[in-house]
């Protein structure tokens, strides 16, 4: 399933070889900002990165063909019940 650009997962490799993953928040010609896996805002100058990869699909597998209609209804009902938390 395709993702909207704002929700796409990003992987960056810094000049010192660290790999960071997160969700892209903003990107322009020179910079990219993301929220990393620890929910920290990160900003990078593209010229200083070894690698920048923007994925077009979700990392989480689809369960569209794995759940029955009743199971899917149960999951949705559970998620709706969490709204008050």
C-alpha positions in Angstrom: 0.0 0.0 0.0 1.4 3.4 -1.0 1.9 6.0 1.7 1.4 9.7 1.7 4.7 11.6 1.4 4.5 12.9 5.0 4.1 9.4 6.5 7.0 7.8 4.6 9.7 6.1 6.6 13.2 7.5 6.1 16.6 6.0 6.7 19.7 8.2 6.8 23.3 7.3 7.1 25.4 10.1 8.7 28.9 11.1 7.7 30.2 9.1 10.7 28.3 6.0 9.6 25.4 6.0 12.1 22.1 4.8 10.6 18.9 6.4 11.8 15.3 5.6 10.9 12.2 7.6 11.4 9.2 9.3 9.8 9.8 12.2 7.4 8.2 15.4 8.6 9.6 17.9 6.1 12.1 17.9 3.3 13.4 20.7 1.0 16.3 21.0 -1.4 19.0 21.2 1.3 17.6 19.5 4.4 15.4 16.7 5.8 13.6 16.6 9.1 12.4 13.4 10.7 11.0 12.0 13.9 13.3 9.1 14.9 12.3 5.8 16.6 12.7 7.5 20.0 10.3 10.3 19.0 13.1 12.8 18.8 13.0 15.5 16.1 16.1 15.3 13.9 17.3 17.7 11.2 20.0 16.9 8.7 21.7 18.8 5.9 21.5 16.5 2.9 25.1 17.4 1.8 26.4 16.0 5.1 24.7 12.6 4.7 26.2 9.5 3.2 22.8 8.2 2.3 19.1 9.2 2.4 16.4 6.7 1.5 12.7 7.5 1.5 10.6 4.4 1.4 7.3 4.3 -0.5 5.7 1.5 1.4 5.0 0.9 5.1 7.4 -1.2 7.2 4.5 -2.9 8.9 3.1 -5.8 6.9 -0.5 -5.7 5.7 -3.0 -7.9 7.4 -5.7 -7.3 4.8 -5.7 -10.9 3.7 -5.0 -12.5 7.1 -8.1 -11.4 9.1 -11.6 -12.6 8.7 -14.4 -9.9 8.6 -15.3 -10.8 12.2 -11.6 -10.5 13.4 -11.3 -7.2 11.6 -14.5 -5.9 13.3 -13.1 -7.0 16.7 -9.9 -5.1 16.1 -11.8 -2.0 15.0 -14.1 -2.2 18.0 -11.1 -2.5 20.3 -9.3 0.5 18.8 -12.5 2.6 19.0 -12.8 1.6 22.7 -9.3 3.2 23.3 -10.4 6.6 22.2 -11.2 7.6 25.8 -7.8 6.8 27.1 
